Structures are given as C-alpha cells and as structure tokens.
Amino acid sequence: MNMTDFEKKIGYKFKNTALLDRALTHSSYANENGTGLDNERLEFLGDSVLGFITAEYLFEHYKNNPEGELTKKRAYAVCEKTLFGYAEKIGLGDMIKLGKGEERTGGRHRPSVVSDAFEALLAAVYLDGGIEEAKKFVLPFIETATETQRVFKDYKSILQEVLQQNPTEKFEYIVTGESGPDHNKQFTVEVHLNSNVIGRGVGSSKKRAEQEAARSALELMGL
C-alpha cells in the first residue's frame, strides 16, 4: 500500500505529507539512517489528543455514568491492546518504517510499536487538519470500542479501592528495573504495601508495568 492508498484508507489527505512520513518513522529507522526524525514526539502529543477526544465523547454519550465508570471506559479505549486493534484495521503496521533489527525481531507486529504509531498518526492528523479532522479520524474507533468492549479491569484502581479501606496502610509503585534499547524498553515495577512487596509486573512502559504489578497483587489477595 502506497501513501496515497493509505490516506484513502484512513479517510484523510495530508496537506503536509512530511507529518505523515514522520508519524510512520520508528526510532530504530531514524537511528540507523541518522535522521533523528522519529515519531516519538508525535506519539507524546497523540496520547493527549486521544485522551481528550475519548473523554469528551464519553462525557457526552454516557451521561448517566459516574466518573469511575467513565474512567474505566476511557482506560479501555486508549490501552495498548485496543490501539493495536485500531491500527490493524487500517493496516498501519505495514506502513511503519523500521530499522533492520526491529524488522527482523517482528517489530511490525509488536503491539507497543504499532499502538505508538497510531497515536503518532493521530497527532499528525491533528497538526495538519485540526481537532475536528482528528475527531473524524479516531471517533469511529472509539465508538466501536466503547460499544463492544464494555468491561476493562483497571487493576490499579481496583487495588487502590481495596487498600484504601484501611487508611493506615501505605502503598506505592517502585520501578526496580529497566532494560532494552530506547525503542523497545522493558520496565519492571513492584507495588509495596508498607515495607512488603505484594506484586511485581513487567511492561513496555511504566504505566503498563504498574498495571501488571497491581494485577499480581490482586491475585495474591485472591481477588
């Protein structure tokens, strides 16, 4: 699929095609080619744009849901697994520029790589066409996700609710390890209750590792 076909696929034609090119450029490719122009800054912006559009949509369409339920729906709609599903629908993985090593190790089908590229693509649409074009692009995905996937376990929120039943208990998440190259980091996080380790998790970001640590702690508690 060439860029023109891809633009037709996503339903948006770029005025500044350099934005689209950058959104599709993984850091491994940029590093190998010495350009320094990868999609990480766009991914940072796209994460916030996605969060805002999702929150606004849920606020307007789920008027009887309390804040906690809206938070869970948003968490599901923007999590890595869901974003990977969005990306698969438009064939995004096939369009990403990867370094040779990342290509060999399956980066084109790695959820962390592809979901980050989806956020970068959203940011590129936003910068090129504004918030309304960004909404046109991403809202169909959000609508489908919130309609068909109504249950998402936000393990951190559940653990917090359980532990806060005893206000004297103190818990915190601590990063205990970090490994891998910059474009494929793995974080290890422990959740501590007072001085005891009650859960440990590994993920491609600190947030994902914290969710895994919280899930581990809930399993330990039999929840």
N, C-alpha and C positions, 0 to 999 in steps of 0.2 A: 504494500500500500504506500503510495507516494503522499507527499504533504497535501496536495490538492484533494485527494480522495479522503485523507484523514480529516481535513477541515469539513468536508461534506458529512463525514461520519459523526462528528461532534456538533454539527449544526452551527458552526461559527467560522467566518472567514477573517483572518487577521489582516489588519492594516500594516502592522509592523511584524513581519514574519520572523525577525530576529528574536522576538519574545517567545514565539512558539519553539524555535530551534533551541533556545536556552532551556526552556521548560523540559525538553526531551533529552537534555545532556546530563548524564550521570557524572559524578565527580571522578570516577575511575577513567572515563574517557577524557575529561578535561585535563586530568593529571598526566595521562600518557601523551597527550598532544600539546601539553604546555600552554593551554589557553587560559586556564584559571576561571573559565566561564561555565560553571556548572549550575544545576538547578536548585541548590540548597537554599539560597536567599529567597527564591520564588516559593519554595516549599514552606518556608517560615511564614511568609505573607499569606499563602494559600490556606494554611492551617487556621489563621484568624478569620479570613473571609468565609471559609467553610463553616466555622463555628458560629459566626454571626448570622449567616443565611439560614442555617439549621435552626438556631434558637428563635429567630423571627418567625420562621414557618411554624414551628411547634407552638409558639405563643399564640399565633393567630388561628391555628386549626385544632388545637386541643384545649379549648377554653375552660373545660371542667377539670382538667388535670392539675393536681398540685405541683409545686416546684420540684419535689423529689421525683415524681414520675416523669416530668419533662426532662430532668437531668439524665435519667436512665435512658430515655429515648434518644436524646442527643448523643450520649456516650456510645450507644449502639450505631447510630447513623454515621459517626465520624471515626469509628475504630478501624484499625488496620485491616482486619478481615473484611469488613464491609466495603472499605475503599478499594480493596483489591477486586472485589466483585464488581464495583462500578467500572474500574479500569478494564476488566476483562470484556465488558460489554462493548467497549469502543476499540478493542484491540490495541490498547496502549502499550502493552509490553513489547510488542513487535516494533514499535516506533522509537523506543528509547535507545540513545547512543551509549554504548557501554565500552569499557576498556576490555582488552583481550582476556585478562584474567577473570574479570567479573562475568564475561560472556561464557567462559569455559566452566565456571562454577555454578551456572544456572541463574545468574542474576536477573535475566529477562523474565523469569517466572517466580522470583522471590517476592513474597508479599510486601516486605519492608521497602524494597526498591521501587516496586510498581505503585504502591499506595502513595509513597512520597512524590512520585512523578505526577500522580493525579492531582495532588494538592498544588504542585508547581504549575500544572496546566491551568487549573482554576485561577491561580494568581495571574497568569499570563493573559487569560481572557479578561479578567477584571482590569488589569492595567491598560489593555488595548481598547476595551469597549465600555468599561464602567460597570457599576454594580448591577444594573438591570440585565446586561448581557451575561454576567456571571450567574445571575439567578436563573436565566433561561437555560443555561448550560447544566447547572447542577441540581436544580429543584426536581426534575423528573427522577433522578436517582434517590434523592432524599425522600420524596413522596412514596416511592416503591418500598424503600427500606422500612419506613415507619409504619406502612400499612401491612406489610407481610412478615416483618420480624418484630413482634411486639414485646418480646421478653429478652432482656440483656442483663446479665448479672454483673453489676459494678461491685466487684469484690471489696474494693477499698471502702466504699460507702457502707456496705453491709457490715464489714469488720468494725468500722468506726461506730456504727449504731450499737453493736454488741458490746464493745469495750466501754463506751460512754455511759453504759448503765451503772457502772461503778466509777464515779468521778475521781476517785483517789488513784486509779490506775493511769500510768503514763505510757504511751506508746509512740514510736517513731520509726520512720523508714531510713535505713542507712545503706549507702552504696558501698559495697565491700569489694567489688572487683570490676574491672573494665578491660576488655581485650578486643583484638581485631583491628584492622585498618580503619581509617576515618570513615570510609564509605560503607563499612559493614561492622559497626561496633556491636559488642555484646556486653550488657551490664548485668551485674549480679547485685541484688538488693536483699537485705534482711529486714524483717519487721521485728522490733524489740518491744516487749512488754515489760516495763520496769527494766531489769537487767538481763532478762531472759530472751533468747531468740525463739520466736514462736512460728516463724515462717521464712522461707527463702525462695526467691524467684529469679529467673533469667529472662532477658528480653532485649530486643533491638533498640530500645530506648529506656530511659529511667522510668517513665510512666508505665510502660508495658511490664517492666521487671517488678515494679511495685504492685501491679495488679496480680501478677503471678505469686508474689510473696504473700499478699492478702489471701488469695485463694488457698495457698498452702496452710496458712494459719487457721482458716475456717475448717479445713479438712481435719487438722489436728484437734480442733474443738468438737469435731463430729457434726459440723453444720453444713 
